[in-house]
Amino acid sequence: MTIEELAAIGAEAGALLKARGETLAVVDGATGGLMSAGLLAMPGASAFFLGSGVVYTLKGRRIVLGHEPGSLRGLTSATESYALAQADLIRKRYGADWGLAETGAAGPGTHPLGVPSGTSAVAVVGPGVSASAMVSTGSEERLANMTAFARAGLMLLHDTLAAR
C-alpha cells in the first residue's frame, strides 16, 4: 500500500463529503497521520476536512479530544468501543458532521497494554450512523501495519458514506 493508493481512497471519500457539503475531523493513532494524509492529498480538501490530531499518549488524547478526565475510563486501546468513542469526540471537538478514528498497535512488539502488533480498530461516526471494524494483520512490520490500518479506516469511511 502506497500513499498514492491511500490518496485514491481518500479522494473518493472526500468527493462524497464534498458533494454533500459535509465535514470531517480525524483522529489518527498508530497510523501516525496517514489517514489524514490520504484525505488531504485531494485538491480542495479544505471544503470537507476540518482538522485532525495524532493521539499517542494519554496527555495527547486529552489535548486533542478535549474530553473530561475519566470519561474514557474502562475503554481499552485498539478496541472498537474505544475507536467509536474517539470518532465521536473528534467529531464534536471540531463541530464536524463526521468523525474518523483509528487506535492500534503498529509494532514491532506488544503494545504497553498487551495489544499484539498488527491489531487496530477503526471507526466512523456521523449523522445517525456509527460503524467500526477490527484489523488484524498478524505482522510485526510497523510501516506495513500503519498503512494497512490507514487503508482500513479510509475504506470504512468511504463505504459508510457510500451506503448512505
C-alpha positions as CSV (number, residue, x, y, z in Angstrom):
1,M,0.0,0.0,0.0
2,T,1.4,3.4,-1.1
3,I,0.5,6.9,-0.2
4,E,-0.9,7.2,-3.7
5,E,-3.3,4.3,-3.0
6,L,-4.4,5.9,0.3
7,A,-4.9,9.1,-1.5
8,A,-7.1,7.4,-4.1
9,I,-9.4,6.0,-1.4
10,G,-9.3,9.4,0.4
11,A,-10.2,11.2,-2.8
12,E,-13.3,9.0,-3.3
13,A,-14.4,9.6,0.3
14,G,-13.6,13.3,0.1
15,A,-15.7,13.6,-3.1
16,L,-18.7,12.1,-1.4
17,L,-18.3,14.5,1.6
18,K,-17.7,17.5,-0.7
19,A,-20.8,16.7,-2.9
20,R,-23.0,16.6,0.2
21,G,-21.5,19.7,1.8
22,E,-20.5,17.6,4.9
23,T,-17.4,17.9,7.0
24,L,-14.9,15.6,8.7
25,A,-12.4,15.5,11.5
26,V,-9.9,12.7,12.1
27,V,-8.0,11.3,15.0
28,D,-5.1,9.1,13.9
29,G,-3.4,6.8,16.3
30,A,-1.0,4.0,15.2
31,T,-1.5,5.3,11.6
32,G,0.6,8.4,12.6
33,G,-1.4,10.7,10.4
34,L,-1.7,8.5,7.3
35,M,-5.5,8.6,7.3
36,S,-5.4,12.4,7.3
37,A,-2.7,12.4,4.7
38,G,-4.8,10.2,2.4
39,L,-7.6,12.6,2.7
40,L,-5.6,15.8,2.4
41,A,-3.8,14.7,-0.8
42,M,-7.0,15.6,-2.6
43,P,-7.0,19.1,-4.0
44,G,-9.8,21.1,-2.4
45,A,-9.8,19.0,0.8
46,S,-10.5,22.2,2.8
47,A,-14.1,22.0,1.6
48,F,-14.7,19.0,3.9
49,F,-11.6,18.4,6.1
50,L,-11.8,20.5,9.3
51,G,-8.8,19.1,11.1
52,S,-7.1,16.2,12.8
53,G,-4.8,15.1,15.5
54,V,-2.5,12.1,16.2
55,V,-3.1,10.6,19.6
56,Y,-0.2,8.7,21.0
57,T,-0.3,9.3,24.8
58,L,-2.9,9.9,27.4
59,K,-1.9,13.6,27.7
60,G,-2.1,13.9,23.9
61,R,-5.5,12.3,23.9
62,R,-6.9,14.8,26.4
63,I,-5.4,17.7,24.4
64,V,-6.6,16.5,21.0
65,L,-10.0,15.2,22.0
66,G,-10.8,17.7,24.8
67,H,-12.6,15.1,26.9
68,E,-13.4,15.3,30.6
69,P,-10.9,13.4,32.8
70,G,-12.2,9.9,33.5
71,S,-14.8,10.0,30.7
72,L,-12.9,7.2,28.8
73,R,-12.2,5.1,31.8
74,G,-12.9,1.5,31.1
75,L,-12.2,1.7,27.4
76,T,-9.1,0.0,26.1
77,S,-6.9,0.9,23.2
78,A,-7.3,-1.0,20.0
79,T,-11.0,-1.9,20.6
80,E,-14.0,-0.9,18.5
81,S,-15.7,0.8,21.5
82,Y,-12.6,3.0,22.1
83,A,-12.4,3.8,18.4
84,L,-16.1,4.8,18.3
85,A,-15.6,7.0,21.4
86,Q,-12.7,8.7,19.8
87,A,-14.5,9.2,16.5
88,D,-17.4,10.8,18.3
89,L,-15.2,13.0,20.4
90,I,-13.1,14.3,17.5
91,R,-16.4,15.0,15.6
92,K,-17.7,17.0,18.5
93,R,-14.4,18.7,19.1
94,Y,-14.3,20.2,15.6
95,G,-18.1,20.5,15.1
96,A,-17.8,18.2,12.1
97,D,-20.6,16.1,10.5
98,W,-18.3,13.0,10.6
99,G,-15.5,11.7,12.8
100,L,-13.0,9.1,11.8
101,A,-10.7,7.3,14.3
102,E,-8.0,4.6,14.5
103,T,-6.4,3.1,17.5
104,G,-4.0,0.2,17.4
105,A,-0.5,-1.3,17.8
106,A,1.8,-1.0,14.8
107,G,4.6,-2.8,16.4
108,P,7.1,-4.3,16.5
109,G,6.5,-6.0,19.8
110,T,3.5,-5.9,22.1
111,H,1.7,-2.6,22.9
112,P,2.2,-1.5,26.5
113,L,-1.4,-2.5,27.2
114,G,-0.8,-6.0,25.8
115,V,-2.3,-5.5,22.3
116,P,-0.4,-7.6,19.8
117,S,1.3,-5.9,16.9
118,G,-0.8,-5.7,13.8
119,T,-4.0,-5.1,15.7
120,S,-6.2,-2.0,15.2
121,A,-9.7,-0.7,15.5
122,V,-11.2,1.9,13.1
123,A,-14.4,3.8,13.5
124,V,-16.6,6.3,11.8
125,V,-19.4,8.3,13.5
126,G,-21.7,10.6,11.6
127,P,-25.3,11.8,11.5
128,G,-27.3,8.8,12.9
129,V,-24.5,6.4,11.9
130,S,-21.7,4.7,13.6
131,A,-19.5,1.9,12.1
132,S,-16.4,0.2,13.3
133,A,-14.1,-2.7,12.3
134,M,-11.1,-4.6,13.7
135,V,-8.0,-5.0,11.6
136,S,-5.5,-7.8,12.3
137,T,-2.5,-8.2,10.0
138,G,-0.6,-10.7,12.1
139,S,2.5,-8.8,11.2
140,E,5.3,-7.1,13.2
141,E,6.2,-4.8,10.3
142,R,5.5,-1.3,11.6
143,L,5.2,0.6,8.3
144,A,3.1,-2.1,6.7
145,N,0.8,-2.2,9.7
146,M,0.5,1.6,9.7
147,T,-0.6,1.7,6.0
148,A,-2.9,-1.3,6.5
149,F,-4.7,0.4,9.4
150,A,-5.0,3.7,7.4
151,R,-6.4,1.8,4.4
152,A,-9.0,0.1,6.7
153,G,-10.0,3.5,8.2
154,L,-10.3,5.2,4.8
155,M,-12.3,2.2,3.4
156,L,-14.6,2.2,6.3
157,L,-15.2,5.9,5.8
158,H,-15.8,5.5,2.1
159,D,-18.1,2.5,2.5
160,T,-20.1,4.1,5.2
161,L,-20.6,7.3,3.2
162,A,-21.4,5.3,0.0
163,A,-24.1,3.3,1.8
164,R,-26.0,6.5,2.8
